[in-house]
Amino acid sequence: MAIARTELAGAEGSILKGITSVNVIVGRNGAGKSRFLRALDTALSNDAQTNVRYISPERAGVFQREGSTATNMERDPNWLRHVRRKNQAENFKATSAHLLRELEIVYNRRILETPALRSDPERSFSNDLLRRVSGLLPNLSIQQENSSFVFVSAAGDRVPPDQISSGESEAIALATEILYFFETLHSARFNVLLLDEPDVHLHPDLQARLAHFLLRSVIEVGDANRDRLTVCIATHSTPLICALAPSPFTSIGTKDFQQSVVEQTPSSEQLKKVAPFFGHPLSLTISGDVMLIVEGEDDERLWQQAARTSQGKIRVFPVLATSVDQQTEVEQFSSAMLAAVFDDPVAYSLRDGDGIRDALQPMGVVTRFRLQCYAIENALLTDECLAALGTTWDGFREKAQRWLDEDPGHKDVALVKHLIDSADRLRDTKIKAIRQLVCSIGGTSKPWEVVVGQAIGKLNPSEASASPSALLSYLGENAARVLLS
């Protein structure tokens, strides 16, 4: 088992001290951030106790597999390391496309070798990893097609790899590199990922989403694995820094000119407090979208899907808070900041119901709504979402009963039975554990947040049913009429 470290020593006397799971290295252009990372890579690559990957700052090329790239990678184990030590890596995205295929093989092998994962029908490369990559991009998804991967627009059209934007291809390549690193951790070595300016070519909002993508990987790897890895990021991007700062795994260091030793310190509580808002500043000013503060990544993805499906009708930009307490902090900060920047500021916040139906008072310029159900996944059981699954409540109950009869040993049998026996479809009960199972029973492999997001995006509040089992009722009429118009 690899031993945890507190510092990294590189060539040319470079040292990174006080390392944590995520180390942000800040410095102006020309301060030597890239050279510092390459010095770490040079020394660590020759250390038999270290597994290191370095990501170049300028990542050119097209995200599609190329025979020459695959041949070079297979013939020379050091080829990839050598070409990436240059600031300009001309075939970077082609190697990332090759790694995506390798990532699928590595992931499927882990599924086959792990009985608990192999017996779970919801675990797959597409659901667990590919969907996460697509979640970074509001207008594009990457999908499996036979042994290849294809890009599909929000309208359902195929997009050739050389026609996607530089920012989109950049995000897909970086996400692939990050996932590959975490899926191929070396059990007997200390694992180091060096990310040199991952913000290049990315819109500030996409920078923040990439930061959350990285943090999720750090969290999900678990405590034991986290002790034997570190990620070092050289950047001068405020959105990226502020999106990473709220994490307890993040530290920040400053690289000055002619400085060879960088000392990392935990990010400040003040920065953590403002980061959720600061990480997404541009959408409020150039897209016309209104801030919608939500709790949790699932809610963020759901409202992104709703906005896409609505084809411009829903003009909200979801801002992520990671807990109820942080949602309050974001509401307070956003109210003060918006009032100081805009003449007629508008912002919204949508909270889980958690069994409470009382209305929420505004917090300054932030209009606050409460879901009229326990959490947004409960909307899966509304008439509109069930219709999207091709069924009705009675039809779903019949399908669920057949599932109960066929799989009586499943861990969620009791909750599914409780659901179909309930008089209110468990509207005010936590059903997080079975939200994807509900989709599976209903007959779709779509992620639950896509099902609900699409239903919300198609909802017309002025024509929608107001029955207790309708989506309008679960969202709350006031919230629906404001957020969906």
HELIX and SHEET records of a PDB file:
HELIX    1   1 ALA A   11  GLY A   13  5                                   3    
HELIX    2   2 LYS A   33  SER A   45  1                                  13    
HELIX    3   3 GLY A   67  ARG A   75  1                                   9    
HELIX    4   4 TRP A   79  ARG A   84  1                                   6    
HELIX    5   5 PHE A   92  GLU A  113  1                                  22    
HELIX    6   6 PRO A  115  ARG A  118  1                                   4    
HELIX    7   7 PHE A  125  PHE A  125  1                                   1    
HELIX    8   8 SER A  126  LEU A  130  3                                   5    
HELIX    9   9 ARG A  131  SER A  134  1                                   4    
HELIX   10  10 PRO A  161  GLN A  163  5                                   3    
HELIX   11  11 SER A  166  GLU A  183  1                                  18    
HELIX   12  12 PRO A  204  GLU A  220  1                                  17    
HELIX   13  13 ASP A  223  ARG A  226  1                                   4    
HELIX   14  14 THR A  238  LEU A  244  1                                   7    
HELIX   15  15 GLU A  269  PHE A  278  1                                  10    
HELIX   16  16 SER A  283  ILE A  286  1                                   4    
HELIX   17  17 GLU A  297  THR A  309  1                                  13    
HELIX   18  18 VAL A  324  VAL A  341  1                                  18    
HELIX   19  19 ILE A  376  LEU A  381  5                                   6    
HELIX   20  20 ASP A  383  ALA A  388  1                                   6    
HELIX   21  21 TRP A  393  GLU A  406  1                                  14    
HELIX   22  22 VAL A  413  ASP A  421  1                                   9    
HELIX   23  23 LYS A  432  ILE A  434  5                                   3    
HELIX   24  24 ARG A  435  GLY A  442  1                                   8    
HELIX   25  25 TRP A  448  LYS A  458  1                                  11    
HELIX   26  26 LEU A  471  LEU A  475  1                                   5    
HELIX   27  27 GLU A  477  LEU A  483  1                                   7    
SHEET    1   A 3 GLU A   7  ALA A   9  0                                        
SHEET    2   A 3 ILE A  15  LYS A  17 -1                                        
SHEET    3   A 3 VAL A 261  GLU A 263  1                                        
SHEET    1   B 6 THR A  50  ILE A  55  0                                        
SHEET    2   B 6 PHE A 190  ASP A 196  1                                        
SHEET    3   B 6 LEU A 229  THR A 235  1                                        
SHEET    4   B 6 VAL A  22  VAL A  26  1                                        
SHEET    5   B 6 THR A 250  THR A 254  1                                        
SHEET    6   B 6 THR A 265  PRO A 266 -1                                        
SHEET    1   C 2 GLU A  58  ARG A  59  0                                        
SHEET    2   C 2 GLN A  88  ALA A  89  1                                        
SHEET    1   D 3 LEU A 140  GLU A 145  0                                        
SHEET    2   D 3 SER A 148  SER A 153 -1                                        
SHEET    3   D 3 ARG A 158  VAL A 159 -1                                        
SHEET    1   E 4 VAL A 316  ALA A 321  0                                        
SHEET    2   E 4 VAL A 290  GLU A 295  1                                        
SHEET    3   E 4 ALA A 347  ARG A 351  1                                        
SHEET    4   E 4 VAL A 366  ARG A 370  1                                        
END                                                                             
